[in-house]
Amino acid sequence: MAKKIIAAMVVALAASAAGYQALAEETLRIATEGAYPPFNQTEPDGTLSGFDIDIAKALCDDLKIKCEIVKQDWDGMIPGLLARKYDLVVASMTITDDRKKRVDFTQKYYQSPNVFSAKKGSSFVLTKEGLAGKSIGVQRGTIHACFVQKFFTDSDVKLYAGQQEAFSDMIAGRVDLVFSEAIGTNEQLLKLPDGKDFALVGDPQIDPDCLGEGVGIALRKRNDDLRERLNKAIADIRGNGTYAKINAKYFTFDIFGN
């Protein structure tokens, strides 16, 4: 009996080692949008940069895995993952129950509030009745679209392929408000010359069903080993100072959140 137990342990350890070696030798393809600064953006030479990209590279270094970052439009992000075009999504994707029906997530790697923005001096009341008949811009297929379509059914909700398009239409006067993530709003609107006449409106909005529980890395279901390795890597870079260095490159506060 003892020999059988020892033999089984040897086989299990060998399988685990083989699995780790296979993972180490594999090139993981990681998708990001490349259109959501400062989290992910496309540089003039076509390379991808931003907080998401730096975090992805740090996790790959921690795991000692070779990684390739690829660009993917937001609308096709989860379909592309399920079609095995890539292995992970590191693109500021919020963890929600609806998305968890299709894909798995790691623990969060950051968290940011979700807010409305509008022209300075606007007196909007952020209720269903207060925004009745008003036009609200949101990026299609996002948690923000989910929230606005759920709570502001009497508003004219306009969907955009990219976040910057929504801001551009608000600047041009084609929508009254935009609902989006606070840090991206600051970087893509408020800090820019064209955004000087705009401001955040009201308090951050809360709804666990639509707005989720932080931003995580998406991967296909039944990849439990990879998910747990990524969770450990997130803890590693938080603990060894790598996360803090990346954080300081983009923000003056700890974006990881509570």
C-alpha positions as CSV (number, residue, x, y, z in Angstrom):
1,M,0.0,0.0,0.0
2,A,2.8,2.4,0.9
3,K,4.6,1.7,-2.4
4,K,1.3,2.5,-4.3
5,I,0.9,5.8,-2.4
6,I,4.5,6.8,-3.1
7,A,4.2,5.9,-6.8
8,A,1.0,7.9,-7.1
9,M,2.7,10.9,-5.5
10,V,5.6,10.6,-7.9
11,V,3.2,10.5,-10.8
12,A,1.3,13.6,-9.5
13,L,4.5,15.6,-9.0
14,A,5.8,14.7,-12.4
15,A,2.5,15.7,-14.0
16,S,2.6,19.0,-12.1
17,A,6.2,19.7,-13.1
18,A,5.4,18.8,-16.7
19,G,2.4,21.2,-16.7
20,Y,4.6,24.0,-15.3
21,Q,7.2,23.3,-17.9
22,A,4.6,23.4,-20.7
23,L,3.3,26.7,-19.4
24,A,6.8,28.1,-19.1
25,E,7.6,27.1,-22.7
26,E,4.3,28.4,-24.1
27,T,3.8,31.9,-25.5
28,L,0.7,33.4,-24.0
29,R,-1.2,35.8,-26.3
30,I,-2.7,38.7,-24.4
31,A,-5.4,41.0,-25.9
32,T,-5.8,44.7,-25.1
33,E,-7.8,47.4,-26.8
34,G,-5.1,50.0,-27.4
35,A,-7.7,52.9,-27.2
36,Y,-8.2,53.6,-23.6
37,P,-5.4,55.8,-22.2
38,P,-3.7,55.7,-19.7
39,F,-4.6,52.0,-19.3
40,N,-3.9,51.0,-22.9
41,Q,-3.1,53.0,-26.0
42,T,-1.5,52.7,-29.4
43,E,1.6,54.7,-30.0
44,P,2.4,56.4,-33.3
45,D,4.7,53.6,-34.3
46,G,1.9,51.0,-33.7
47,T,3.2,49.7,-30.4
48,L,0.9,49.3,-27.4
49,S,1.6,51.0,-24.1
50,G,-0.2,51.9,-20.8
51,F,-0.9,50.6,-17.3
52,D,-2.6,47.4,-18.6
53,I,0.4,46.6,-20.8
54,D,3.0,47.2,-18.1
55,I,1.0,45.0,-15.6
56,A,0.7,42.3,-18.2
57,K,4.4,42.3,-18.8
58,A,5.2,42.3,-15.1
59,L,3.0,39.3,-14.6
60,C,4.6,37.4,-17.4
61,D,8.0,38.2,-16.0
62,D,6.9,36.9,-12.6
63,L,5.6,33.7,-14.2
64,K,8.6,33.4,-16.4
65,I,6.3,33.0,-19.4
66,K,6.9,34.5,-22.8
67,C,4.0,36.8,-23.8
68,E,2.8,38.6,-26.9
69,I,0.5,41.6,-26.6
70,V,-2.1,41.9,-29.4
71,K,-4.6,44.6,-30.3
72,Q,-8.3,43.8,-30.3
73,D,-11.4,46.0,-30.7
74,W,-13.5,46.1,-27.5
75,D,-16.7,44.6,-29.2
76,G,-14.8,41.5,-30.1
77,M,-12.8,41.1,-26.9
78,I,-14.7,38.2,-25.3
79,P,-15.7,36.5,-28.6
80,G,-12.0,36.5,-29.6
81,L,-11.0,35.0,-26.3
82,L,-13.6,32.2,-26.7
83,A,-12.4,31.6,-30.3
84,R,-8.9,31.1,-29.0
85,K,-7.4,34.0,-30.9
86,Y,-5.6,34.8,-27.7
87,D,-5.3,33.4,-24.1
88,L,-5.9,36.3,-21.8
89,V,-7.6,39.7,-21.8
90,V,-5.8,42.5,-20.0
91,A,-7.8,45.5,-21.1
92,S,-9.4,47.1,-18.0
93,M,-12.3,44.6,-18.1
94,T,-14.5,44.8,-15.1
95,I,-15.4,41.6,-13.3
96,T,-19.2,41.2,-13.5
97,D,-21.6,38.3,-13.0
98,D,-22.8,38.5,-16.6
99,R,-19.3,38.2,-18.0
100,K,-18.5,35.4,-15.5
101,K,-21.1,33.3,-17.3
102,R,-18.9,33.2,-20.4
103,V,-15.3,33.6,-19.0
104,D,-13.3,33.3,-15.8
105,F,-11.5,36.1,-14.1
106,T,-8.5,36.5,-11.9
107,Q,-8.7,38.6,-8.7
108,K,-8.8,42.3,-9.4
109,Y,-5.7,44.1,-10.4
110,Y,-7.2,47.6,-10.0
111,Q,-10.5,49.4,-9.2
112,S,-11.8,52.8,-10.2
113,P,-15.1,54.6,-9.7
114,N,-17.7,55.2,-12.4
115,V,-19.0,58.7,-13.0
116,F,-21.0,61.0,-15.2
117,S,-19.3,64.0,-17.0
118,A,-21.0,67.0,-18.6
119,K,-20.4,70.6,-19.5
120,K,-19.4,72.8,-16.5
121,G,-22.4,74.6,-15.0
122,S,-24.9,71.8,-15.9
123,S,-27.5,71.2,-13.3
124,F,-28.4,67.6,-14.2
125,V,-30.1,65.5,-11.5
126,L,-28.8,62.0,-11.9
127,T,-32.1,60.1,-11.6
128,K,-34.3,58.5,-14.2
129,E,-36.7,61.4,-14.1
130,G,-33.9,64.0,-13.9
131,L,-32.3,62.7,-17.1
132,A,-35.5,61.9,-19.0
133,G,-35.1,63.1,-22.6
134,K,-31.4,63.8,-22.1
135,S,-28.8,62.1,-24.3
136,I,-26.1,60.0,-22.6
137,G,-23.0,58.6,-24.4
138,V,-21.4,55.3,-23.4
139,Q,-19.1,52.8,-25.0
140,R,-20.9,49.9,-26.5
141,G,-20.6,46.5,-24.7
142,T,-19.3,48.0,-21.5
143,I,-20.4,48.0,-17.9
144,H,-21.3,51.7,-18.4
145,A,-23.7,50.8,-21.2
146,C,-25.3,48.1,-18.9
147,F,-25.8,50.7,-16.1
148,V,-27.3,53.5,-18.2
149,Q,-29.6,51.1,-20.1
150,K,-30.8,49.6,-16.8
151,F,-31.5,52.8,-14.9
152,F,-32.0,55.6,-17.4
153,T,-34.6,54.1,-19.7
154,D,-36.2,57.4,-20.5
155,S,-33.0,58.9,-21.7
156,D,-31.6,58.8,-25.3
157,V,-28.7,56.4,-24.8
158,K,-26.1,56.6,-27.6
159,L,-23.6,53.8,-28.0
160,Y,-20.1,54.2,-29.3
161,A,-17.4,51.8,-30.5
162,G,-14.8,53.7,-28.4
163,Q,-14.7,55.9,-25.3
164,Q,-13.0,58.8,-27.1
165,E,-15.8,58.9,-29.6
166,A,-18.4,59.5,-26.8
167,F,-16.3,62.3,-25.4
168,S,-15.8,63.9,-28.8
169,D,-19.6,64.0,-29.4
170,M,-20.1,65.5,-25.9
171,I,-17.5,68.2,-26.7
172,A,-19.4,68.8,-30.0
173,G,-22.7,69.1,-28.2
174,R,-24.2,66.0,-29.7
175,V,-24.7,64.3,-26.3
176,D,-25.5,65.9,-22.9
177,L,-23.5,63.6,-20.6
178,V,-21.1,60.7,-20.8
179,F,-20.9,57.8,-18.3
180,S,-17.5,56.2,-17.9
181,E,-14.7,55.3,-15.6
182,A,-13.3,58.2,-13.6
183,I,-9.6,57.9,-14.3
184,G,-10.1,57.4,-18.0
185,T,-12.4,60.4,-18.0
186,N,-9.7,62.5,-16.4
187,E,-7.1,61.4,-18.9
188,Q,-9.2,61.3,-22.1
189,L,-11.3,64.4,-21.4
190,L,-10.7,66.7,-18.4
191,K,-6.9,67.0,-18.8
192,L,-7.1,67.9,-22.5
193,P,-7.5,71.4,-23.9
194,D,-10.9,70.4,-25.5
195,G,-12.1,69.2,-22.1
196,K,-11.5,72.4,-20.2
197,D,-15.2,73.3,-20.2
198,F,-16.3,69.9,-18.8
199,A,-16.4,68.3,-15.3
200,L,-17.5,65.3,-13.3
201,V,-21.2,65.4,-12.3
202,G,-22.5,64.0,-9.0
203,D,-21.1,61.1,-6.9
204,P,-19.7,57.8,-8.3
205,Q,-22.4,55.4,-9.2
206,I,-22.8,52.0,-7.6
207,D,-24.5,48.9,-8.9
208,P,-22.8,45.5,-8.4
209,D,-24.8,43.8,-11.2
210,C,-23.6,46.2,-13.9
211,L,-20.5,47.9,-12.5
212,G,-19.0,44.8,-11.0
213,E,-16.3,44.2,-8.4
214,G,-13.0,45.6,-9.9
215,V,-11.0,45.0,-13.0
216,G,-9.5,41.5,-13.6
217,I,-7.8,39.4,-16.2
218,A,-10.2,37.4,-18.3
219,L,-9.4,33.9,-19.5
220,R,-11.3,30.9,-20.8
221,K,-13.1,28.7,-18.4
222,R,-11.5,25.5,-17.0
223,N,-8.0,27.1,-17.0
224,D,-7.9,26.9,-13.2
225,D,-4.2,26.3,-13.0
226,L,-3.3,29.4,-15.1
227,R,-5.8,31.5,-13.2
228,E,-4.3,30.6,-9.8
229,R,-0.8,31.2,-11.1
230,L,-1.9,34.7,-12.3
231,N,-3.5,35.4,-8.9
232,K,-0.2,34.5,-7.2
233,A,1.7,36.7,-9.7
234,I,-0.6,39.6,-8.9
235,A,0.1,39.1,-5.2
236,D,3.8,38.8,-6.0
237,I,4.1,42.1,-7.8
238,R,2.0,43.8,-5.2
239,G,4.3,42.5,-2.5
240,N,7.7,43.1,-4.2
241,G,7.2,46.7,-5.2
242,T,6.8,46.1,-9.0
243,Y,3.1,47.1,-8.9
244,A,3.9,50.3,-6.9
245,K,6.5,51.3,-9.5
246,I,4.1,50.8,-12.4
247,N,1.3,52.6,-10.4
248,A,3.5,55.6,-9.8
249,K,4.3,55.9,-13.5
250,Y,0.6,56.7,-14.2
251,F,-1.1,57.7,-11.0
252,T,-0.5,59.7,-7.8
253,F,-2.6,57.3,-5.7
254,D,-2.9,53.5,-5.2
255,I,-5.3,52.5,-8.0
256,F,-5.6,49.0,-6.6
257,G,-8.3,50.3,-4.3
258,N,-9.7,48.9,-1.1
